[in-house]
Amino acid sequence: MLPGLTLPASLRRLLDAFAGGFTKPTFIVFTAMVVGMIVQTGQKTVCGMLAGAGLAQTWSHDRVHRFFARAVWSIDAIGLIVLDLIVTHLVDADAVIVLAVDDTAHRRRGKKQGREVKNRGPVSRPSLRDHVFGWACLGQ
């Protein structure tokens, strides 16, 4: 966790649930950004979150920009952690859960992404050309 920072036990437990999706250094940055986002009353920018976490004078904003641009962390692992938290804490044990998964937020490029997928239907729009659309309906 962040040195010199005392968090409420409930927030610490929530943030600790995400530790498995990050390396140790990236988890420290993630924690700082979440705390900064909660505390910051102004803009929720990188610099604003650094200020909210009380780190604007200590950390370079480049450290946080690297977290979003190049750091090692798994968005899939984070998504599964969020799902686990929702199912564990917000859903009744006997509830039926229907999930629709859309991975269009993830840009895909490269030779392994078929050209036929990139140029079919709405994907041919320039703003969406580099995305591969994939839907899955998950059942029980």
N, C-alpha and C positions, 0 to 999 in steps of 0.2 A: 504494500500500500504506500501511500505518499508519506514521506517523513514529516513528522510534526503536525499531521492532519488527523483530527479525531472525528470520526463519522458516527452517526447513530448506528446502533447494532443492526437495525432492520435494513438500512441502506448498505452497510458493510456485507451482510449476508446476501443481499440481492446482487451486489457487484461481484462478490466472490463466486457466485454461480457462473459467471462469465469467464473466469480465469482460464478454463480449459480451452477456450477458443483463441487464446493469445499466447505469444511468448511472454516471458516475464517483463522485459522492457516495454513491449507494446501494451501490456495490461496496465502498467503504471500510467502510461499516457491516456489510455481509455478511461481509467478511473478519474484522472484529473479532468478530462473533458466532460464526463458525466456530472461530476461535482460542480464544475464551472457552469455547465448548462443549467443546472438546478438553481444555483445561487445567483447567476447573472440576471439582472432585471432588464438590461438593455438588449442590444443585438446579440443573437446567438451565433456570432461569427467565431472563427478560431481565436482571434485576439480577444474577443469578448468573453469567451469561455476561459481563456487563460487568466484574464483579469478576475473573473468570478471565482476561480480556484485559488486566487492569490499568487499566481505564478508568473504574471506578466513581467515582473522585474527579474525573475530568476531563470526562466526558461526562454530560449529563443522560439519565436513562433514557427521557425523552420522545423523544429522538432515535431511539432504537431502536424504541420503540413506533410511531413514525411510519413507520419502515421497513416494518413488518409491516402497518400499517393503510392508509397513503396513498402510499407512495413509488412511483416509476415503475420497474417492473421487470416482466419478462415470464416468467410461470410456464411458458408454452409453450417459450420459448427455453431456460430452465433445464432443462426436461425433455428437450429435444433434446440439450443438452450432456451431460447424464447418460447418455443413450442412447449417444451417440458415445463417451464415455469407456468405457462397459461393452463396447461392441462392439470398440473399438480395443485395449483392454488385457486383457479377460477372456474373450473368445470366440475360438475357433480360426477361422482364415480360411475354412475350408471348412464350418463349422458351419451348420446350418439354424436360423434364428431364427424362432420363432413368437411373435407379440405379440398380447395382448388388451388393449385400451385401454378404460378406464372413466373417464369424466369426471364422475362423480357427486360428487366432492369440491368441485366448483366451483358455487357458488350462482348461480342465474340468476333475475333478476327483470325485470319490465318488460313493456310492451305487445307486444314482439316474441316473447315466450315464450308459445306457444299455451296457452290455458286447457285444452284437451283433453289436453295432455301433463301438466299439473299435477294433473289429477283422475282419472287412469286408474290402476287397479291399486294397487300398493303405494305409489305416489306420493301417494295421497290421505291417507296418514298425516300428521298435523300436523307431525311432525319432518322430513318429507321433502317437504312441499308445495312449497317454493320451489326445489327442485332439478329439473333436467331430466335425465333419465336417457338416456345415449347410449352405446351399445357399438359397437365396430368391431373386426373381426378383420382384421388386416393380413397380407397374403400376400407371397410373394417377388416 
